[in-house]
Amino acid sequence: MVGDVNLIRNLQRVSPIAIGLPNGDCTVDRDVGLVKLGDGIKLDNILYVPNLNCNLVSIKLCKQLNCVVTYFDEFCVIQDRTSRTLIGVDD
């Protein structure tokens, strides 16, 4: 899920999906698209949630790329799950 529409490409309408927000509110999402992270990491079917104040992509990222994500104060490191080869760094 991302809250910034500028991060999404190829935005498409889908059937309504109920989303629970971190503050306890609920919203309905109807748009999905492609998100590009860093140098060439692409994630498909990412939800655009207008009321979301952050971007939550780690679970989708781990599943699609078979990787692990390690978070630090101001950036994260993305590595292959098996070899631990660096895939990318995102800030």
mmCIF file as gemmi writes it, N, C-alpha and C atoms, coordinates in Angstrom:
data_model
loop_
_atom_site.group_PDB
_atom_site.id
_atom_site.type_symbol
_atom_site.label_atom_id
_atom_site.label_alt_id
_atom_site.label_comp_id
_atom_site.label_asym_id
_atom_site.label_entity_id
_atom_site.label_seq_id
_atom_site.pdbx_PDB_ins_code
_atom_site.Cartn_x
_atom_site.Cartn_y
_atom_site.Cartn_z
_atom_site.occupancy
_atom_site.B_iso_or_equiv
_atom_site.pdbx_formal_charge
_atom_site.auth_seq_id
_atom_site.auth_asym_id
_atom_site.pdbx_PDB_model_num
ATOM 1 N N . MET Axp A 1 ? 0.842 -1.18 0 1 0 ? 1 A 1
ATOM 2 C CA . MET Axp A 1 ? 0 0 0 1 0 ? 1 A 1
ATOM 3 C C . MET Axp A 1 ? 0.88 1.233 0 1 0 ? 1 A 1
ATOM 4 N N . VAL Axp A 2 ? 0.492 2.203 -0.778 1 0 ? 2 A 1
ATOM 5 C CA . VAL Axp A 2 ? 1.183 3.489 -0.785 1 0 ? 2 A 1
ATOM 6 C C . VAL Axp A 2 ? 0.151 4.609 -0.693 1 0 ? 2 A 1
ATOM 7 N N . GLY Axp A 3 ? 0.559 5.704 -0.078 1 0 ? 3 A 1
ATOM 8 C CA . GLY Axp A 3 ? -0.321 6.846 0.064 1 0 ? 3 A 1
ATOM 9 C C . GLY Axp A 3 ? -0.007 7.979 -0.884 1 0 ? 3 A 1
ATOM 10 N N . ASP Axp A 4 ? 1.064 7.843 -1.651 1 0 ? 4 A 1
ATOM 11 C CA . ASP Axp A 4 ? 1.487 8.891 -2.58 1 0 ? 4 A 1
ATOM 12 C C . ASP Axp A 4 ? 1.226 8.416 -4.009 1 0 ? 4 A 1
ATOM 13 N N . VAL Axp A 5 ? 0.237 9.004 -4.67 1 0 ? 5 A 1
ATOM 14 C CA . VAL Axp A 5 ? -0.137 8.594 -6.026 1 0 ? 5 A 1
ATOM 15 C C . VAL Axp A 5 ? 1.004 8.785 -7.021 1 0 ? 5 A 1
ATOM 16 N N . ASN Axp A 6 ? 1.945 9.662 -6.725 1 0 ? 6 A 1
ATOM 17 C CA . ASN Axp A 6 ? 3.073 9.899 -7.622 1 0 ? 6 A 1
ATOM 18 C C . ASN Axp A 6 ? 4.037 8.713 -7.689 1 0 ? 6 A 1
ATOM 19 N N . LEU Axp A 7 ? 3.929 7.777 -6.753 1 0 ? 7 A 1
ATOM 20 C CA . LEU Axp A 7 ? 4.792 6.599 -6.752 1 0 ? 7 A 1
ATOM 21 C C . LEU Axp A 7 ? 4.251 5.476 -7.631 1 0 ? 7 A 1
ATOM 22 N N . ILE Axp A 8 ? 2.998 5.589 -8.073 1 0 ? 8 A 1
ATOM 23 C CA . ILE Axp A 8 ? 2.332 4.495 -8.784 1 0 ? 8 A 1
ATOM 24 C C . ILE Axp A 8 ? 2.261 4.779 -10.282 1 0 ? 8 A 1
ATOM 25 N N . ARG Axp A 9 ? 2.519 3.738 -11.053 1 0 ? 9 A 1
ATOM 26 C CA . ARG Axp A 9 ? 2.385 3.79 -12.511 1 0 ? 9 A 1
ATOM 27 C C . ARG Axp A 9 ? 1.277 2.825 -12.915 1 0 ? 9 A 1
ATOM 28 N N . ASN Axp A 10 ? 0.68 3.057 -14.062 1 0 ? 10 A 1
ATOM 29 C CA . ASN Axp A 10 ? -0.355 2.17 -14.612 1 0 ? 10 A 1
ATOM 30 C C . ASN Axp A 10 ? -1.506 1.94 -13.626 1 0 ? 10 A 1
ATOM 31 N N . LEU Axp A 11 ? -2 3.003 -13.051 1 0 ? 11 A 1
ATOM 32 C CA . LEU Axp A 11 ? -3.096 2.924 -12.082 1 0 ? 11 A 1
ATOM 33 C C . LEU Axp A 11 ? -4.353 2.37 -12.742 1 0 ? 11 A 1
ATOM 34 N N . GLN Axp A 12 ? -4.969 1.367 -12.095 1 0 ? 12 A 1
ATOM 35 C CA . GLN Axp A 12 ? -6.172 0.733 -12.627 1 0 ? 12 A 1
ATOM 36 C C . GLN Axp A 12 ? -7.215 0.589 -11.538 1 0 ? 12 A 1
ATOM 37 N N . ARG Axp A 13 ? -8.479 0.684 -11.929 1 0 ? 13 A 1
ATOM 38 C CA . ARG Axp A 13 ? -9.602 0.48 -11.015 1 0 ? 13 A 1
ATOM 39 C C . ARG Axp A 13 ? -9.814 -1.01 -10.775 1 0 ? 13 A 1
ATOM 40 N N . VAL Axp A 14 ? -10.122 -1.358 -9.52 1 0 ? 14 A 1
ATOM 41 C CA . VAL Axp A 14 ? -10.458 -2.732 -9.152 1 0 ? 14 A 1
ATOM 42 C C . VAL Axp A 14 ? -11.721 -2.704 -8.3 1 0 ? 14 A 1
ATOM 43 N N . SER Axp A 15 ? -12.231 -3.865 -7.956 1 0 ? 15 A 1
ATOM 44 C CA . SER Axp A 15 ? -13.38 -3.937 -7.043 1 0 ? 15 A 1
ATOM 45 C C . SER Axp A 15 ? -12.994 -3.314 -5.712 1 0 ? 15 A 1
ATOM 46 N N . PRO Axp A 16 ? -13.934 -2.669 -5.022 1 0 ? 16 A 1
ATOM 47 C CA . PRO Axp A 16 ? -13.623 -2.016 -3.75 1 0 ? 16 A 1
ATOM 48 C C . PRO Axp A 16 ? -13.026 -2.975 -2.721 1 0 ? 16 A 1
ATOM 49 N N . ILE Axp A 17 ? -11.993 -2.484 -2.021 1 0 ? 17 A 1
ATOM 50 C CA . ILE Axp A 17 ? -11.309 -3.246 -0.981 1 0 ? 17 A 1
ATOM 51 C C . ILE Axp A 17 ? -11.316 -2.408 0.286 1 0 ? 17 A 1
ATOM 52 N N . ALA Axp A 18 ? -11.843 -2.945 1.386 1 0 ? 18 A 1
ATOM 53 C CA . ALA Axp A 18 ? -11.855 -2.226 2.664 1 0 ? 18 A 1
ATOM 54 C C . ALA Axp A 18 ? -10.46 -2.267 3.275 1 0 ? 18 A 1
ATOM 55 N N . ILE Axp A 19 ? -9.975 -1.109 3.735 1 0 ? 19 A 1
ATOM 56 C CA . ILE Axp A 19 ? -8.637 -0.988 4.315 1 0 ? 19 A 1
ATOM 57 C C . ILE Axp A 19 ? -8.767 -0.386 5.708 1 0 ? 19 A 1
ATOM 58 N N . GLY Axp A 20 ? -8.155 -1.039 6.701 1 0 ? 20 A 1
ATOM 59 C CA . GLY Axp A 20 ? -8.073 -0.488 8.05 1 0 ? 20 A 1
ATOM 60 C C . GLY Axp A 20 ? -6.798 0.338 8.167 1 0 ? 20 A 1
ATOM 61 N N . LEU Axp A 21 ? -6.92 1.58 8.586 1 0 ? 21 A 1
ATOM 62 C CA . LEU Axp A 21 ? -5.77 2.48 8.708 1 0 ? 21 A 1
ATOM 63 C C . LEU Axp A 21 ? -5.167 2.379 10.105 1 0 ? 21 A 1
ATOM 64 N N . PRO Axp A 22 ? -3.888 2.726 10.265 1 0 ? 22 A 1
ATOM 65 C CA . PRO Axp A 22 ? -3.227 2.621 11.566 1 0 ? 22 A 1
ATOM 66 C C . PRO Axp A 22 ? -3.893 3.419 12.686 1 0 ? 22 A 1
ATOM 67 N N . ASN Axp A 23 ? -4.602 4.495 12.35 1 0 ? 23 A 1
ATOM 68 C CA . ASN Axp A 23 ? -5.259 5.311 13.378 1 0 ? 23 A 1
ATOM 69 C C . ASN Axp A 23 ? -6.632 4.766 13.777 1 0 ? 23 A 1
ATOM 70 N N . GLY Axp A 24 ? -7.025 3.618 13.226 1 0 ? 24 A 1
ATOM 71 C CA . GLY Axp A 24 ? -8.306 3.005 13.558 1 0 ? 24 A 1
ATOM 72 C C . GLY Axp A 24 ? -9.412 3.316 12.559 1 0 ? 24 A 1
ATOM 73 N N . ASP Axp A 25 ? -9.22 4.308 11.7 1 0 ? 25 A 1
ATOM 74 C CA . ASP Axp A 25 ? -10.211 4.628 10.677 1 0 ? 25 A 1
ATOM 75 C C . ASP Axp A 25 ? -10.207 3.552 9.583 1 0 ? 25 A 1
ATOM 76 N N . CYS Axp A 26 ? -11.242 3.547 8.784 1 0 ? 26 A 1
ATOM 77 C CA . CYS Axp A 26 ? -11.326 2.647 7.634 1 0 ? 26 A 1
ATOM 78 C C . CYS Axp A 26 ? -11.539 3.477 6.38 1 0 ? 26 A 1
ATOM 79 N N . THR Axp A 27 ? -11.079 2.952 5.274 1 0 ? 27 A 1
ATOM 80 C CA . THR Axp A 27 ? -11.282 3.592 3.982 1 0 ? 27 A 1
ATOM 81 C C . THR Axp A 27 ? -11.519 2.497 2.952 1 0 ? 27 A 1
ATOM 82 N N . VAL Axp A 28 ? -11.943 2.877 1.779 1 0 ? 28 A 1
ATOM 83 C CA . VAL Axp A 28 ? -12.149 1.915 0.698 1 0 ? 28 A 1
ATOM 84 C C . VAL Axp A 28 ? -11.183 2.256 -0.425 1 0 ? 28 A 1
ATOM 85 N N . ASP Axp A 29 ? -10.472 1.247 -0.899 1 0 ? 29 A 1
ATOM 86 C CA . ASP Axp A 29 ? -9.514 1.45 -1.971 1 0 ? 29 A 1
ATOM 87 C C . ASP Axp A 29 ? -10.067 0.858 -3.254 1 0 ? 29 A 1
ATOM 88 N N . ARG Axp A 30 ? -9.815 1.534 -4.363 1 0 ? 30 A 1
ATOM 89 C CA . ARG Axp A 30 ? -10.283 1.046 -5.664 1 0 ? 30 A 1
ATOM 90 C C . ARG Axp A 30 ? -9.219 1.123 -6.738 1 0 ? 30 A 1
ATOM 91 N N . ASP Axp A 31 ? -7.979 1.415 -6.378 1 0 ? 31 A 1
ATOM 92 C CA . ASP Axp A 31 ? -6.931 1.591 -7.371 1 0 ? 31 A 1
ATOM 93 C C . ASP Axp A 31 ? -5.698 0.758 -7.031 1 0 ? 31 A 1
ATOM 94 N N . VAL Axp A 32 ? -5.122 0.109 -8.035 1 0 ? 32 A 1
ATOM 95 C CA . VAL Axp A 32 ? -3.858 -0.604 -7.885 1 0 ? 32 A 1
ATOM 96 C C . VAL Axp A 32 ? -2.95 -0.219 -9.035 1 0 ? 32 A 1
ATOM 97 N N . GLY Axp A 33 ? -1.665 -0.426 -8.845 1 0 ? 33 A 1
ATOM 98 C CA . GLY Axp A 33 ? -0.732 -0.114 -9.915 1 0 ? 33 A 1
ATOM 99 C C . GLY Axp A 33 ? 0.634 -0.704 -9.65 1 0 ? 33 A 1
ATOM 100 N N . LEU Axp A 34 ? 1.598 -0.218 -10.4 1 0 ? 34 A 1
ATOM 101 C CA . LEU Axp A 34 ? 2.977 -0.676 -10.343 1 0 ? 34 A 1
ATOM 102 C C . LEU Axp A 34 ? 3.804 0.365 -9.6 1 0 ? 34 A 1
ATOM 103 N N . VAL Axp A 35 ? 4.647 -0.099 -8.672 1 0 ? 35 A 1
ATOM 104 C CA . VAL Axp A 35 ? 5.544 0.793 -7.943 1 0 ? 35 A 1
ATOM 105 C C . VAL Axp A 35 ? 6.973 0.378 -8.234 1 0 ? 35 A 1
ATOM 106 N N . LYS Axp A 36 ? 7.812 1.358 -8.527 1 0 ? 36 A 1
ATOM 107 C CA . LYS Axp A 36 ? 9.223 1.127 -8.776 1 0 ? 36 A 1
ATOM 108 C C . LYS Axp A 36 ? 10.019 1.626 -7.583 1 0 ? 36 A 1
ATOM 109 N N . LEU Axp A 37 ? 10.896 0.77 -7.053 1 0 ? 37 A 1
ATOM 110 C CA . LEU Axp A 37 ? 11.767 1.158 -5.949 1 0 ? 37 A 1
ATOM 111 C C . LEU Axp A 37 ? 13.21 1.18 -6.438 1 0 ? 37 A 1
ATOM 112 N N . GLY Axp A 38 ? 13.927 2.22 -6.114 1 0 ? 38 A 1
ATOM 113 C CA . GLY Axp A 38 ? 15.346 2.274 -6.453 1 0 ? 38 A 1
ATOM 114 C C . GLY Axp A 38 ? 15.613 2.022 -7.925 1 0 ? 38 A 1
ATOM 115 N N . ASP Axp A 39 ? 16.642 1.233 -8.193 1 0 ? 39 A 1
ATOM 116 C CA . ASP Axp A 39 ? 17.101 0.976 -9.557 1 0 ? 39 A 1
ATOM 117 C C . ASP Axp A 39 ? 16.512 -0.317 -10.109 1 0 ? 39 A 1
ATOM 118 N N . GLY Axp A 40 ? 15.256 -0.281 -10.513 1 0 ? 40 A 1
ATOM 119 C CA . GLY Axp A 40 ? 14.694 -1.418 -11.233 1 0 ? 40 A 1
ATOM 120 C C . GLY Axp A 40 ? 13.871 -2.404 -10.443 1 0 ? 40 A 1
ATOM 121 N N . ILE Axp A 41 ? 13.66 -2.215 -9.159 1 0 ? 41 A 1
ATOM 122 C CA . ILE Axp A 41 ? 12.797 -3.113 -8.396 1 0 ? 41 A 1
ATOM 123 C C . ILE Axp A 41 ? 11.362 -2.697 -8.666 1 0 ? 41 A 1
ATOM 124 N N . LYS Axp A 42 ? 10.566 -3.613 -9.221 1 0 ? 42 A 1
ATOM 125 C CA . LYS Axp A 42 ? 9.178 -3.316 -9.566 1 0 ? 42 A 1
ATOM 126 C C . LYS Axp A 42 ? 8.237 -4.217 -8.784 1 0 ? 42 A 1
ATOM 127 N N . LEU Axp A 43 ? 7.192 -3.629 -8.222 1 0 ? 43 A 1
ATOM 128 C CA . LEU Axp A 43 ? 6.165 -4.371 -7.493 1 0 ? 43 A 1
ATOM 129 C C . LEU Axp A 43 ? 4.828 -4.174 -8.177 1 0 ? 43 A 1
ATOM 130 N N . ASP Axp A 44 ? 4.133 -5.271 -8.464 1 0 ? 44 A 1
ATOM 131 C CA . ASP Axp A 44 ? 2.833 -5.234 -9.124 1 0 ? 44 A 1
ATOM 132 C C . ASP Axp A 44 ? 1.699 -5.247 -8.108 1 0 ? 44 A 1
ATOM 133 N N . ASN Axp A 45 ? 0.534 -4.77 -8.546 1 0 ? 45 A 1
ATOM 134 C CA . ASN Axp A 45 ? -0.703 -4.833 -7.754 1 0 ? 45 A 1
ATOM 135 C C . ASN Axp A 45 ? -0.58 -4.174 -6.383 1 0 ? 45 A 1
ATOM 136 N N . ILE Axp A 46 ? 0.057 -3.013 -6.341 1 0 ? 46 A 1
ATOM 137 C CA . ILE Axp A 46 ? 0.18 -2.258 -5.101 1 0 ? 46 A 1
ATOM 138 C C . ILE Axp A 46 ? -1.046 -1.357 -4.966 1 0 ? 46 A 1
ATOM 139 N N . LEU Axp A 47 ? -1.655 -1.377 -3.798 1 0 ? 47 A 1
ATOM 140 C CA . LEU Axp A 47 ? -2.851 -0.563 -3.543 1 0 ? 47 A 1
ATOM 141 C C . LEU Axp A 47 ? -2.471 0.894 -3.324 1 0 ? 47 A 1
ATOM 142 N N . TYR Axp A 48 ? -3.233 1.79 -3.944 1 0 ? 48 A 1
ATOM 143 C CA . TYR Axp A 48 ? -3.116 3.222 -3.661 1 0 ? 48 A 1
ATOM 144 C C . TYR Axp A 48 ? -4.197 3.575 -2.655 1 0 ? 48 A 1
ATOM 145 N N . VAL Axp A 49 ? -3.771 4.03 -1.465 1 0 ? 49 A 1
ATOM 146 C CA . VAL Axp A 49 ? -4.699 4.381 -0.387 1 0 ? 49 A 1
ATOM 147 C C . VAL Axp A 49 ? -4.501 5.86 -0.072 1 0 ? 49 A 1
ATOM 148 N N . PRO Axp A 50 ? -5.4 6.731 -0.565 1 0 ? 50 A 1
ATOM 149 C CA . PRO Axp A 50 ? -5.215 8.177 -0.422 1 0 ? 50 A 1
ATOM 150 C C . PRO Axp A 50 ? -5.044 8.676 1.01 1 0 ? 50 A 1
ATOM 151 N N . ASN Axp A 51 ? -5.646 8.04 1.994 1 0 ? 51 A 1
ATOM 152 C CA . ASN Axp A 51 ? -5.565 8.518 3.373 1 0 ? 51 A 1
ATOM 153 C C . ASN Axp A 51 ? -4.385 7.938 4.145 1 0 ? 51 A 1
ATOM 154 N N . LEU Axp A 52 ? -3.521 7.2 3.495 1 0 ? 52 A 1
ATOM 155 C CA . LEU Axp A 52 ? -2.375 6.581 4.146 1 0 ? 52 A 1
ATOM 156 C C . LEU Axp A 52 ? -1.21 7.564 4.165 1 0 ? 52 A 1
ATOM 157 N N . ASN Axp A 53 ? -0.624 7.791 5.339 1 0 ? 53 A 1
ATOM 158 C CA . ASN Axp A 53 ? 0.468 8.763 5.48 1 0 ? 53 A 1
ATOM 159 C C . ASN Axp A 53 ? 1.85 8.149 5.308 1 0 ? 53 A 1
ATOM 160 N N . CYS Axp A 54 ? 1.902 6.88 4.921 1 0 ? 54 A 1
ATOM 161 C CA . CYS Axp A 54 ? 3.188 6.209 4.741 1 0 ? 54 A 1
ATOM 162 C C . CYS Axp A 54 ? 3.06 5.206 3.601 1 0 ? 54 A 1
ATOM 163 N N . ASN Axp A 55 ? 4.142 4.5 3.313 1 0 ? 55 A 1
ATOM 164 C CA . ASN Axp A 55 ? 4.137 3.49 2.267 1 0 ? 55 A 1
ATOM 165 C C . ASN Axp A 55 ? 4.504 2.148 2.889 1 0 ? 55 A 1
ATOM 166 N N . LEU Axp A 56 ? 3.677 1.144 2.69 1 0 ? 56 A 1
ATOM 167 C CA . LEU Axp A 56 ? 3.88 -0.177 3.281 1 0 ? 56 A 1
ATOM 168 C C . LEU Axp A 56 ? 4.04 -1.197 2.164 1 0 ? 56 A 1
ATOM 169 N N . VAL Axp A 57 ? 5.259 -1.556 1.861 1 0 ? 57 A 1
ATOM 170 C CA . VAL Axp A 57 ? 5.48 -2.474 0.748 1 0 ? 57 A 1
ATOM 171 C C . VAL Axp A 57 ? 6.308 -3.699 1.109 1 0 ? 57 A 1
ATOM 172 N N . SER Axp A 58 ? 6.795 -3.842 2.327 1 0 ? 58 A 1
ATOM 173 C CA . SER Axp A 58 ? 7.782 -4.876 2.63 1 0 ? 58 A 1
ATOM 174 C C . SER Axp A 58 ? 7.279 -6.299 2.428 1 0 ? 58 A 1
ATOM 175 N N . ILE Axp A 59 ? 6.052 -6.625 2.811 1 0 ? 59 A 1
ATOM 176 C CA . ILE Axp A 59 ? 5.561 -7.994 2.654 1 0 ? 59 A 1
ATOM 177 C C . ILE Axp A 59 ? 5.427 -8.342 1.176 1 0 ? 59 A 1
ATOM 178 N N . LYS Axp A 60 ? 4.849 -7.456 0.4 1 0 ? 60 A 1
ATOM 179 C CA . LYS Axp A 60 ? 4.717 -7.669 -1.044 1 0 ? 60 A 1
ATOM 180 C C . LYS Axp A 60 ? 6.098 -7.801 -1.687 1 0 ? 60 A 1
ATOM 181 N N . LEU Axp A 61 ? 7.02 -6.951 -1.275 1 0 ? 61 A 1
ATOM 182 C CA . LEU Axp A 61 ? 8.375 -6.984 -1.789 1 0 ? 61 A 1
ATOM 183 C C . LEU Axp A 61 ? 9.028 -8.334 -1.509 1 0 ? 61 A 1
ATOM 184 N N . CYS Axp A 62 ? 8.928 -8.802 -0.284 1 0 ? 62 A 1
ATOM 185 C CA . CYS Axp A 62 ? 9.543 -10.078 0.103 1 0 ? 62 A 1
ATOM 186 C C . CYS Axp A 62 ? 8.966 -11.246 -0.687 1 0 ? 62 A 1
ATOM 187 N N . LYS Axp A 63 ? 7.668 -11.252 -0.909 1 0 ? 63 A 1
ATOM 188 C CA . LYS Axp A 63 ? 7.038 -12.339 -1.658 1 0 ? 63 A 1
ATOM 189 C C . LYS Axp A 63 ? 7.418 -12.311 -3.128 1 0 ? 63 A 1
ATOM 190 N N . GLN Axp A 64 ? 7.355 -11.14 -3.752 1 0 ? 64 A 1
ATOM 191 C CA . GLN Axp A 64 ? 7.613 -11.052 -5.196 1 0 ? 64 A 1
ATOM 192 C C . GLN Axp A 64 ? 9.078 -11.268 -5.545 1 0 ? 64 A 1
ATOM 193 N N . LEU Axp A 65 ? 9.998 -10.83 -4.701 1 0 ? 65 A 1
ATOM 194 C CA . LEU Axp A 65 ? 11.421 -10.918 -5.016 1 0 ? 65 A 1
ATOM 195 C C . LEU Axp A 65 ? 12.147 -12.011 -4.244 1 0 ? 65 A 1
ATOM 196 N N . ASN Axp A 66 ? 11.422 -12.751 -3.391 1 0 ? 66 A 1
ATOM 197 C CA . ASN Axp A 66 ? 12.04 -13.775 -2.551 1 0 ? 66 A 1
ATOM 198 C C . ASN Axp A 66 ? 13.252 -13.183 -1.823 1 0 ? 66 A 1
ATOM 199 N N . CYS Axp A 67 ? 13.003 -12.116 -1.076 1 0 ? 67 A 1
ATOM 200 C CA . CYS Axp A 67 ? 14.09 -11.388 -0.43 1 0 ? 67 A 1
ATOM 201 C C . CYS Axp A 67 ? 13.766 -11.098 1.027 1 0 ? 67 A 1
ATOM 202 N N . VAL Axp A 68 ? 14.744 -10.524 1.718 1 0 ? 68 A 1
ATOM 203 C CA . VAL Axp A 68 ? 14.56 -10.021 3.072 1 0 ? 68 A 1
ATOM 204 C C . VAL Axp A 68 ? 14.822 -8.516 3.039 1 0 ? 68 A 1
ATOM 205 N N . VAL Axp A 69 ? 14.144 -7.802 3.92 1 0 ? 69 A 1
ATOM 206 C CA . VAL Axp A 69 ? 14.319 -6.355 4.015 1 0 ? 69 A 1
ATOM 207 C C . VAL Axp A 69 ? 14.753 -6.033 5.44 1 0 ? 69 A 1
ATOM 208 N N . THR Axp A 70 ? 15.857 -5.313 5.569 1 0 ? 70 A 1
ATOM 209 C CA . THR Axp A 70 ? 16.356 -4.893 6.878 1 0 ? 70 A 1
ATOM 210 C C . THR Axp A 70 ? 16.215 -3.383 6.959 1 0 ? 70 A 1
ATOM 211 N N . TYR Axp A 71 ? 15.519 -2.917 7.994 1 0 ? 71 A 1
ATOM 212 C CA . TYR Axp A 71 ? 15.272 -1.482 8.149 1 0 ? 71 A 1
ATOM 213 C C . TYR Axp A 71 ? 16.266 -0.863 9.117 1 0 ? 71 A 1
ATOM 214 N N . PHE Axp A 72 ? 16.741 0.321 8.761 1 0 ? 72 A 1
ATOM 215 C CA . PHE Axp A 72 ? 17.598 1.128 9.604 1 0 ? 72 A 1
ATOM 216 C C . PHE Axp A 72 ? 16.895 2.465 9.827 1 0 ? 72 A 1
ATOM 217 N N . ASP Axp A 73 ? 17.505 3.381 10.546 1 0 ? 73 A 1
ATOM 218 C CA . ASP Axp A 73 ? 16.859 4.664 10.86 1 0 ? 73 A 1
ATOM 219 C C . ASP Axp A 73 ? 16.369 5.422 9.638 1 0 ? 73 A 1
ATOM 220 N N . GLU Axp A 74 ? 17.18 5.493 8.581 1 0 ? 74 A 1
ATOM 221 C CA . GLU Axp A 74 ? 16.825 6.331 7.443 1 0 ? 74 A 1
ATOM 222 C C . GLU Axp A 74 ? 16.834 5.608 6.103 1 0 ? 74 A 1
ATOM 223 N N . PHE Axp A 75 ? 17.022 4.296 6.081 1 0 ? 75 A 1
ATOM 224 C CA . PHE Axp A 75 ? 17.037 3.546 4.832 1 0 ? 75 A 1
ATOM 225 C C . PHE Axp A 75 ? 16.766 2.075 5.111 1 0 ? 75 A 1
ATOM 226 N N . CYS Axp A 76 ? 16.57 1.323 4.053 1 0 ? 76 A 1
ATOM 227 C CA . CYS Axp A 76 ? 16.432 -0.126 4.195 1 0 ? 76 A 1
ATOM 228 C C . CYS Axp A 76 ? 17.301 -0.815 3.148 1 0 ? 76 A 1
ATOM 229 N N . VAL Axp A 77 ? 17.704 -2.046 3.47 1 0 ? 77 A 1
ATOM 230 C CA . VAL Axp A 77 ? 18.543 -2.855 2.591 1 0 ? 77 A 1
ATOM 231 C C . VAL Axp A 77 ? 17.724 -4.054 2.151 1 0 ? 77 A 1
ATOM 232 N N . ILE Axp A 78 ? 17.74 -4.338 0.857 1 0 ? 78 A 1
ATOM 233 C CA . ILE Axp A 78 ? 16.987 -5.447 0.287 1 0 ? 78 A 1
ATOM 234 C C . ILE Axp A 78 ? 17.995 -6.48 -0.212 1 0 ? 78 A 1
ATOM 235 N N . GLN Axp A 79 ? 17.867 -7.724 0.308 1 0 ? 79 A 1
ATOM 236 C CA . GLN Axp A 79 ? 18.819 -8.78 -0.043 1 0 ? 79 A 1
ATOM 237 C C . GLN Axp A 79 ? 18.083 -10.041 -0.474 1 0 ? 79 A 1
ATOM 238 N N . ASP Axp A 80 ? 18.715 -10.817 -1.366 1 0 ? 80 A 1
ATOM 239 C CA . ASP Axp A 80 ? 18.198 -12.122 -1.745 1 0 ? 80 A 1
ATOM 240 C C . ASP Axp A 80 ? 18.082 -12.986 -0.49 1 0 ? 80 A 1
ATOM 241 N N . ARG Axp A 81 ? 16.969 -13.701 -0.347 1 0 ? 81 A 1
ATOM 242 C CA . ARG Axp A 81 ? 16.713 -14.484 0.854 1 0 ? 81 A 1
ATOM 243 C C . ARG Axp A 81 ? 17.727 -15.614 1.054 1 0 ? 81 A 1
ATOM 244 N N . THR Axp A 82 ? 18.169 -16.247 -0.017 1 0 ? 82 A 1
ATOM 245 C CA . THR Axp A 82 ? 19.069 -17.391 0.092 1 0 ? 82 A 1
ATOM 246 C C . THR Axp A 82 ? 20.538 -16.989 0.155 1 0 ? 82 A 1
ATOM 247 N N . SER Axp A 83 ? 20.98 -16.194 -0.809 1 0 ? 83 A 1
ATOM 248 C CA . SER Axp A 83 ? 22.41 -15.866 -0.918 1 0 ? 83 A 1
ATOM 249 C C . SER Axp A 83 ? 22.804 -14.612 -0.136 1 0 ? 83 A 1
ATOM 250 N N . ARG Axp A 84 ? 21.819 -13.807 0.269 1 0 ? 84 A 1
ATOM 251 C CA . ARG Axp A 84 ? 22.039 -12.507 0.929 1 0 ? 84 A 1
ATOM 252 C C . ARG Axp A 84 ? 22.729 -11.496 0.019 1 0 ? 84 A 1
ATOM 253 N N . THR Axp A 85 ? 22.69 -11.748 -1.293 1 0 ? 85 A 1
ATOM 254 C CA . THR Axp A 85 ? 23.22 -10.794 -2.266 1 0 ? 85 A 1
ATOM 255 C C . THR Axp A 85 ? 22.392 -9.523 -2.224 1 0 ? 85 A 1
ATOM 256 N N . LEU Axp A 86 ? 23.047 -8.383 -2.286 1 0 ? 86 A 1
ATOM 257 C CA . LEU Axp A 86 ? 22.36 -7.101 -2.259 1 0 ? 86 A 1
ATOM 258 C C . LEU Axp A 86 ? 21.529 -6.91 -3.519 1 0 ? 86 A 1
ATOM 259 N N . ILE Axp A 87 ? 20.242 -6.641 -3.338 1 0 ? 87 A 1
ATOM 260 C CA . ILE Axp A 87 ? 19.344 -6.343 -4.454 1 0 ? 87 A 1
ATOM 261 C C . ILE Axp A 87 ? 19.189 -4.839 -4.6 1 0 ? 87 A 1
ATOM 262 N N . GLY Axp A 88 ? 19.112 -4.147 -3.473 1 0 ? 88 A 1
ATOM 263 C CA . GLY Axp A 88 ? 18.94 -2.707 -3.539 1 0 ? 88 A 1
ATOM 264 C C . GLY Axp A 88 ? 18.923 -2.059 -2.173 1 0 ? 88 A 1
ATOM 265 N N . VAL Axp A 89 ? 19.019 -0.734 -2.175 1 0 ? 89 A 1
ATOM 266 C CA . VAL Axp A 89 ? 18.931 0.082 -0.981 1 0 ? 89 A 1
ATOM 267 C C . VAL Axp A 89 ? 17.928 1.177 -1.278 1 0 ? 89 A 1
ATOM 268 N N . ASP Axp A 90 ? 17.011 1.432 -0.354 1 0 ? 90 A 1
ATOM 269 C CA . ASP Axp A 90 ? 16.005 2.471 -0.574 1 0 ? 90 A 1
ATOM 270 C C . ASP Axp A 90 ? 15.98 3.384 0.64 1 0 ? 90 A 1
ATOM 271 N N . ASP Axp A 91 ? 15.892 4.684 0.4 1 0 ? 91 A 1
ATOM 272 C CA . ASP Axp A 91 ? 15.83 5.634 1.52 1 0 ? 91 A 1
ATOM 273 C C . ASP Axp A 91 ? 14.55 6.395 1.535 1 0 ? 91 A 1
